[in-house]
Amino acid sequence: MKRIFNKMISNLTTRIIAFAALLPLVALNAEAASPNTMLAMYQDQSGTQGSASRGEKFFFAKRAHSNGETVSCTTCHTENPKATGKTRANKLIEPIAPVANKERFTDPAKIEKWFKRNCKDVLERACTEQEKADFIAFMLSVK
């Protein structure tokens, strides 16, 4: 009985921690987000300022993938963040730079969804909050 109780407490604790981690996103979804708001959130979470120059290096960096391919963000998004890209399945991707696509970095749930998916595809791991801040800082610097 004690083991069952401890497992229940452990599961509850895990759920509370996960819920607390999502609270900033829930709060942002309640109001209109902007790329600058999202940048500020990731900077707060990482404890450091986003860097456009680090974000640019991150965006263009070629990485050896475990499947033998060399990939980068530009594999799908092109070398011009203001251009339309294509997925590996040939679906069009709207420009990633907010200057060319006003919807970019305005929906916290979508931002997290795409960072999660794309970081896993390119880096084979989750992006850090610092990498997210740097990436958005770079995208905001594109004119």
C-alpha positions in Angstrom: 0.0 0.0 0.0 2.8 2.4 0.9 4.5 1.7 -2.5 1.2 2.5 -4.4 0.8 5.7 -2.3 4.5 6.8 -3.1 3.9 6.1 -6.8 0.7 8.2 -6.7 2.6 11.1 -5.0 5.4 10.8 -7.5 3.0 10.9 -10.5 1.2 13.9 -8.9 4.5 15.7 -8.4 5.5 15.1 -12.0 2.2 16.5 -13.2 2.4 19.6 -11.0 5.9 20.3 -12.3 4.8 19.9 -15.9 1.8 22.2 -15.3 4.0 24.8 -13.7 6.4 24.7 -16.7 3.4 25.4 -19.0 1.9 28.3 -17.1 3.9 31.0 -18.9 2.6 29.6 -22.3 -1.0 29.5 -21.0 -0.7 33.1 -19.8 0.7 34.2 -23.1 -2.0 32.4 -25.0 -4.6 34.4 -23.1 -3.2 37.5 -24.6 -1.9 38.3 -28.1 1.8 37.4 -28.2 4.4 39.1 -30.3 7.8 38.0 -31.4 9.3 40.4 -28.9 7.1 39.0 -26.1 8.3 35.5 -27.0 11.9 36.6 -27.1 11.5 38.2 -23.6 10.0 34.9 -22.3 12.8 32.8 -23.6 15.4 35.3 -22.3 13.7 35.2 -18.9 13.7 31.4 -18.9 17.3 31.1 -20.0 18.6 33.9 -17.7 20.5 35.6 -20.6 19.9 37.9 -23.5 19.1 36.4 -26.9 21.9 37.1 -29.4 21.1 37.7 -33.1 24.7 36.7 -34.0 24.4 33.4 -32.2 21.0 32.9 -33.6 22.4 33.5 -37.1 25.2 30.9 -36.6 22.6 28.5 -35.2 20.3 29.0 -38.2 23.1 28.4 -40.8 25.1 25.7 -39.0 25.4 22.4 -40.9 25.1 19.4 -38.6 26.0 15.8 -39.3 22.8 13.8 -38.6 22.9 10.3 -37.3 21.3 9.1 -40.5 24.3 10.4 -42.5 22.7 13.5 -43.8 24.0 17.0 -43.3 21.1 19.2 -42.2 20.5 22.8 -40.9 17.5 25.0 -40.4 18.1 26.1 -44.0 17.4 22.6 -45.3 13.7 23.5 -45.2 13.6 27.2 -44.5 16.1 28.2 -47.3 19.1 30.5 -46.7 16.8 33.5 -46.9 14.5 33.7 -43.9 12.2 36.0 -45.9 11.7 33.3 -48.6 9.1 30.5 -48.7 10.7 27.1 -47.9 9.7 23.5 -48.5 9.5 20.5 -46.2 11.1 17.3 -47.1 7.7 16.2 -48.3 7.6 19.2 -50.6 5.0 21.2 -48.6 5.4 24.9 -48.7 6.6 26.7 -45.5 5.7 30.3 -45.1 8.7 32.6 -44.5 10.1 32.3 -41.0 11.2 35.9 -40.5 8.5 38.1 -38.9 9.3 40.9 -41.4 8.0 38.7 -44.2 5.3 36.8 -42.2 3.5 38.7 -39.5 2.1 35.5 -38.0 5.6 34.1 -37.0 6.3 33.9 -33.4 2.9 35.1 -32.3 1.3 31.8 -31.1 3.1 30.3 -28.1 1.6 26.8 -28.6 2.7 26.8 -32.3 6.1 28.1 -31.4 6.7 25.3 -28.9 5.3 22.7 -31.2 7.6 23.7 -34.1 10.7 24.2 -31.9 10.1 20.8 -30.4 9.7 19.1 -33.8 12.4 21.0 -35.7 15.0 20.9 -33.0 14.5 17.1 -32.8 14.8 16.8 -36.6 17.9 19.0 -37.0 19.7 18.7 -33.6 18.3 15.3 -32.6 17.5 16.8 -29.2 15.4 19.6 -27.7 16.5 23.2 -28.2 17.6 25.0 -25.1 15.8 28.2 -24.0 18.9 30.1 -24.9 18.9 28.7 -28.4 15.2 29.6 -28.8 16.0 33.2 -27.6 19.0 33.5 -30.0 16.9 32.1 -32.9 14.1 34.6 -32.4 16.6 37.4 -31.9 18.1 36.6 -35.2 14.7 36.4 -37.0 13.8 39.8 -35.5 17.0 41.2 -36.9 16.2 40.2 -40.5 15.1 43.3 -42.4 
